[in-house]
Amino acid sequence: MMTIVFYIILGYLCFTTAILLINKRDFDTLPPAPSSYFSYQAPSVSICIPARNEEGTIERCVRSALYQQYPNFNVTVLDDQSTDQTPAILNRLKDEFSNKLTIIDGRPKPDGWVGKPWACHQLAEVTGGEILVFIDSDTWLEPSAIARTVRTMGQNVLDFVTLWPEQILQSFWEKNIIPLIYFALFTLLPVRYIKRSPIWLPSFLRKKMDPFFAAACGQFMAFKRSSYNAIGGHQSVYNQIVEDVTLAKQIKNAGYSMNMYSGHNVVSCRMYRSSKELWKGLSKNFLAGFNYNIPLFVSMSILHLAVYLFPFLGLPFLLWFGNPTLSILCGGCCLLIIYQRLIINRWFNWSYWYAFLHPIGVGWFQLLGFYALKDYFNNEYPEWKGRILE
């Protein structure tokens, strides 16, 4: 029985390794835009930044948005009723960049809305760009970011583009935990099917299955305004904590085109700056990312426990009790897991050494999942930036 279990785990790991290697080939960066590319035509771009209590990051973010090498853009920041120094920083930046920067005060959040969709909805209402670019206030853009994004949208005829930023990792837990988000994405989701439907699916199933191949990163999303309005914009995801993925699914459902790209040399981000912030930030998204489907959430937790923790926990016992067949199978599973993590860490320029601590990160997420379920059944809602997310 145990031999069959390890063969199943090994088969799963071989399958996900194949997806990872194909994704490494398919996941493109944005091509550069020649300096004269927008000499004759440059669609207007509105860079929209929601900000709530972001005094540590907002200035770098806004300045990077303002320094874009693109001829036709503006930057609008919404101060979402911040209680720290964010408003003072924004007012100072407004004095310095009065021609390109607009600051608006966020209105009180209506009942039922989640804070970020409400802030982005207000930004979309007051901006006039043909292309809407939403970025988080903990991200910063390279000067070529908007030009490269607009060129890609035009050349590839895309209604929606999302970029996965270079994640800046500094603390032990950041280096251990954040790469697992990318690990899960690139070992499970074939990137090529984000842009086009799988040709191996029967034609009558392709449209129905398209939303299952949708992904997005809310740290950088660019929409054609016409497509954004057609799907209902952020108003259509007013109660969604993981609003970025839902918007991507709606783009797919409506038959619009999208793709995602690597943010290498385009956009960077440091998501969380302490272990406490990391725990709270991922807590609010974890169960919501499964759309509160408890059976699916528990099933995926058991799967990851079996595949990514069980081999490491079982190998010492198998070696001690001298079962050569099971030891080889179990050791092969451990090596494949480390190999996958080494690919991810090398791909995104993260420390190799943390690949060998992968089980610690998996255990951390198992604990996070346990507390997420406990809070859910106790009707305890996550809190973020001083707001309860109901």
C-alpha positions in Angstrom: 0.0 0.0 0.0 2.7 2.5 1.0 4.6 1.7 -2.3 1.5 2.7 -4.3 1.2 5.9 -2.3 4.8 6.9 -3.1 4.3 6.0 -6.8 1.2 8.3 -6.9 3.2 11.1 -5.2 6.1 10.6 -7.6 3.7 10.7 -10.6 2.2 13.9 -9.3 5.6 15.5 -8.9 6.7 14.4 -12.4 3.5 16.0 -13.8 4.0 19.3 -12.0 7.7 19.4 -12.9 6.7 19.1 -16.5 4.3 22.0 -16.1 7.0 24.1 -14.4 9.6 23.5 -17.1 7.1 24.3 -19.9 6.1 27.5 -18.0 9.7 28.5 -17.7 9.8 28.5 -21.5 6.4 30.1 -22.0 6.4 32.9 -19.3 7.7 35.9 -21.3 8.9 39.3 -20.1 7.6 42.4 -21.8 9.6 43.4 -24.9 11.2 46.8 -24.9 9.5 49.8 -26.6 11.8 51.8 -29.0 12.1 55.4 -28.1 10.3 56.5 -31.3 7.5 53.9 -31.0 4.9 56.3 -29.7 5.8 59.3 -31.8 2.6 59.3 -33.8 0.1 57.6 -31.6 0.1 57.1 -27.8 -3.1 56.0 -26.1 -3.8 57.9 -22.9 -3.0 56.0 -19.8 -4.3 56.5 -16.3 -2.1 55.0 -13.6 -4.4 54.4 -10.6 -3.0 53.8 -7.1 -5.2 53.1 -4.1 -3.5 53.9 -0.8 -4.6 53.3 2.8 -2.0 53.7 5.6 1.0 53.3 3.3 3.4 55.9 4.7 6.4 53.5 4.4 5.9 52.8 0.7 3.7 55.4 -1.0 6.3 58.0 -2.0 8.6 55.5 -3.8 5.6 54.1 -5.6 4.2 57.4 -6.7 7.5 58.8 -7.8 8.2 55.7 -9.9 4.8 56.1 -11.6 5.5 59.7 -12.3 8.9 59.1 -13.9 7.5 57.0 -16.8 9.1 57.3 -20.2 5.7 57.5 -22.0 4.3 60.6 -23.6 0.6 60.5 -22.6 -0.1 59.5 -19.0 -1.3 60.8 -15.7 -1.2 59.4 -12.2 -4.1 59.4 -9.8 -3.8 58.3 -6.1 -6.8 57.7 -3.9 -6.2 58.3 -0.2 -8.6 55.7 1.3 -9.2 57.5 4.6 -5.6 56.9 5.9 -4.9 57.5 9.5 -1.1 57.7 9.3 1.2 60.1 7.4 0.0 59.0 3.9 -2.1 62.2 3.3 0.8 64.5 4.2 3.2 62.7 1.9 0.7 62.8 -1.0 0.1 66.5 -0.5 3.8 67.2 -0.6 4.1 65.1 -3.8 1.1 67.0 -5.3 2.9 70.3 -4.8 5.9 68.9 -6.6 4.1 67.3 -9.5 1.0 69.4 -9.9 0.7 68.7 -13.7 0.9 65.0 -13.7 -0.4 63.9 -10.2 -4.0 64.0 -9.0 -4.9 63.2 -5.4 -8.5 62.4 -4.4 -10.0 61.6 -1.0 -11.8 58.3 -0.8 -15.5 58.3 0.1 -16.8 56.2 3.0 -17.0 52.6 2.0 -20.5 51.4 1.4 -21.8 48.3 3.2 -20.9 45.1 1.5 -18.0 46.5 -0.4 -14.4 45.3 0.3 -12.0 48.3 0.6 -9.7 47.7 -2.4 -12.4 47.2 -5.0 -14.2 50.3 -3.7 -11.0 52.4 -3.9 -10.3 51.1 -7.5 -13.9 51.8 -8.5 -13.6 55.4 -7.4 -10.3 55.8 -9.3 -11.8 54.4 -12.5 -14.7 56.9 -12.1 -12.5 60.0 -12.0 -9.8 59.0 -14.6 -10.1 59.3 -18.3 -7.4 57.2 -19.8 -8.0 54.8 -22.7 -5.9 52.3 -20.7 -6.3 51.9 -17.0 -3.3 50.6 -15.0 -3.9 49.7 -11.4 -0.9 49.2 -9.2 -0.5 48.6 -5.4 1.1 51.2 -3.3 3.9 48.8 -2.3 5.1 48.4 -5.9 7.4 50.5 -8.0 7.8 50.8 -11.7 10.8 51.0 -13.9 10.7 54.1 -16.2 9.9 51.9 -19.2 7.0 50.0 -17.6 4.1 51.8 -19.1 5.6 52.1 -22.6 6.4 48.3 -22.7 2.9 47.4 -21.4 1.0 49.6 -23.9 3.2 48.3 -26.8 2.5 44.7 -25.8 -1.2 45.3 -25.5 -1.3 46.8 -29.0 1.0 44.3 -30.7 -0.7 41.3 -29.2 -4.2 42.7 -29.3 -4.8 42.3 -25.6 -7.6 43.7 -23.5 -6.0 42.9 -20.2 -2.4 42.4 -19.1 -1.1 41.5 -15.7 2.5 41.4 -14.5 4.0 39.3 -11.7 6.5 41.7 -10.1 10.0 40.9 -9.0 9.5 40.2 -5.3 12.0 41.8 -3.0 12.6 39.4 -0.1 14.7 40.4 2.9 13.7 38.6 6.1 13.9 34.9 6.8 10.1 34.3 6.6 9.7 36.4 3.4 12.4 34.3 1.7 10.8 31.1 2.9 7.1 31.9 2.3 6.6 34.3 -0.6 8.3 32.0 -3.2 5.6 29.3 -2.4 3.0 31.6 -4.0 5.0 31.5 -7.3 5.7 27.8 -6.7 2.0 26.9 -6.6 1.2 29.1 -9.6 3.8 27.8 -11.9 3.6 24.1 -11.0 -0.2 24.0 -11.5 -1.3 26.5 -14.1 0.0 26.2 -17.7 0.8 29.8 -18.6 0.1 29.3 -22.3 -3.6 28.7 -21.7 -4.1 32.1 -20.1 -3.9 33.7 -23.6 -5.5 30.9 -25.6 -7.8 27.9 -25.0 -6.2 24.4 -24.9 -6.6 22.9 -28.3 -6.9 19.5 -26.8 -10.2 20.3 -25.2 -13.4 19.6 -27.3 -14.6 22.9 -28.9 -17.8 22.8 -26.9 -15.9 22.8 -23.6 -13.3 25.5 -24.4 -15.3 28.6 -23.5 -16.6 26.9 -20.3 -13.1 25.9 -19.2 -11.4 29.2 -20.1 -12.0 30.8 -16.7 -10.2 27.9 -15.0 -7.0 29.1 -16.8 -7.3 32.6 -15.6 -4.9 34.3 -13.2 -3.9 37.8 -12.3 -1.7 39.7 -9.9 -3.4 42.8 -8.4 0.0 44.5 -7.9 -0.1 45.4 -11.6 -3.1 45.1 -13.9 -3.7 47.0 -17.2 -7.1 47.1 -18.9 -8.4 48.7 -22.0 -11.1 50.9 -20.6 -13.7 49.7 -23.0 -13.2 46.1 -21.9 -13.0 47.1 -18.2 -16.3 48.9 -18.5 -17.9 46.0 -20.4 -17.3 43.5 -17.6 -18.5 46.0 -15.0 -15.1 47.0 -13.7 -14.4 46.8 -10.0 -18.1 47.2 -9.2 -18.6 43.7 -10.5 -16.2 42.4 -7.8 -17.3 44.7 -5.0 -17.4 42.0 -2.4 -14.3 40.0 -3.5 -11.2 39.9 -1.4 -9.3 38.2 -4.2 -10.7 40.7 -6.8 -7.8 40.4 -9.2 -8.4 36.7 -10.1 -12.1 37.3 -10.3 -11.6 40.2 -12.8 -9.4 37.9 -14.9 -12.1 35.2 -15.0 -14.6 37.8 -16.1 -12.4 39.0 -18.9 -12.2 35.3 -20.0 -15.9 34.8 -19.6 -16.7 37.8 -21.7 -14.5 36.5 -24.6 -11.8 39.3 -24.2 -8.1 38.5 -24.6 -5.6 38.6 -21.8 -2.1 37.4 -20.9 0.3 37.6 -18.0 4.0 38.3 -18.1 7.0 38.4 -15.9 7.6 41.8 -14.3 11.4 41.3 -14.5 13.0 44.7 -15.0 9.5 46.3 -15.2 7.9 46.2 -11.8 9.1 45.3 -8.3 7.4 44.8 -5.0 8.0 44.1 -1.4 4.7 42.7 -0.2 5.3 42.3 3.6 8.0 43.6 5.9 7.5 41.5 9.0 6.4 38.0 10.0 3.2 39.5 11.6 2.4 41.4 8.4 3.1 38.4 6.3 0.7 36.2 8.4 -2.1 38.8 8.4 -1.7 39.6 4.7 -1.9 36.0 3.6 -4.6 35.1 6.1 -7.0 37.5 4.4 -6.5 35.9 1.0 -6.0 32.2 1.7 -9.5 30.9 2.1 -10.9 33.6 -0.2 -8.6 32.4 -2.9 -10.7 29.1 -2.9 -13.9 31.1 -3.0 -14.7 29.7 0.5 -15.1 26.2 -1.0 -14.3 24.3 2.1 -14.1 20.8 0.6 -11.7 22.0 -2.1 -9.7 23.9 0.5 -9.3 20.9 2.7 -8.6 18.6 -0.2 -5.8 20.8 -1.5 -4.4 21.0 2.1 -4.3 17.2 2.4 -2.8 16.9 -1.1 0.0 19.4 -0.2 0.5 17.7 3.1 0.9 14.3 1.4 3.0 15.4 -1.5 5.3 18.1 0.0 5.6 17.1 3.7 5.1 13.4 4.0 8.2 12.4 2.0 10.5 14.5 4.1 8.9 13.3 7.3 9.0 9.7 6.2 12.5 9.4 4.7 14.4 9.2 8.0 12.1 6.4 9.3 12.4 4.5 6.0 16.2 4.7 6.1 16.3 3.7 9.7 14.1 0.6 9.2 16.0 -0.3 6.0 13.3 -0.5 3.4 15.3 0.1 0.2 12.4 0.3 -2.3 10.4 2.7 -0.2 13.5 4.7 0.6 14.4 5.1 -3.0 10.9 6.2 -3.9 10.7 8.6 -1.0 14.1 10.0 -1.7 13.1 10.5 -5.3 10.1 12.5 -4.2 12.2 14.7 -1.9 14.8 15.4 -4.7 12.0 16.3 -7.2 10.5 18.8 -4.7 13.9 20.4 -4.0 14.5 20.5 -7.8 11.3 22.3 -8.4 12.0 24.9 -5.7 15.6 25.4 -7.1 14.1 26.1 -10.5 11.7 28.7 -9.0 14.4 30.3 -6.9 16.9 30.5 -9.7 14.2 31.8 -12.1 13.3 34.7 -9.9 16.8 35.4 -8.4 16.0 34.2 -4.9 18.5 32.5 -2.6 19.1 28.8 -3.5 19.5 27.8 0.1 15.9 28.4 0.9 15.0 25.6 -1.5 16.2 23.2 1.1 13.8 24.7 3.7 10.8 24.2 1.5 9.0 21.8 4.0 9.1 24.6 6.6 7.2 26.9 4.2 4.7 24.1 3.5 4.2 23.5 7.2 3.7 27.3 7.7 0.9 27.3 5.1 -0.7 24.2 6.7 -0.8 26.1 10.0 -2.2 29.2 8.3 -4.9 27.0 6.7 -5.8 25.6 10.1 -6.3 29.0 11.6 -8.2 30.3 8.5 -10.7 27.4 8.9 -11.0 28.0 12.6 -11.7 31.7 12.1 -14.2 30.9 9.3 -16.2 28.5 11.5 -16.1 30.9 14.4 -17.3 33.8 12.2 -14.1 35.7 12.9 -13.2 37.9 10.0 -9.7 38.9 8.9 -8.6 42.5 9.5 -6.4 44.5 7.2 -5.2 48.1 7.3 -7.6 48.8 10.2 -10.7 47.3 8.5 -12.6 44.1 9.1 -13.0 42.2 5.9 -16.5 40.7 6.1 
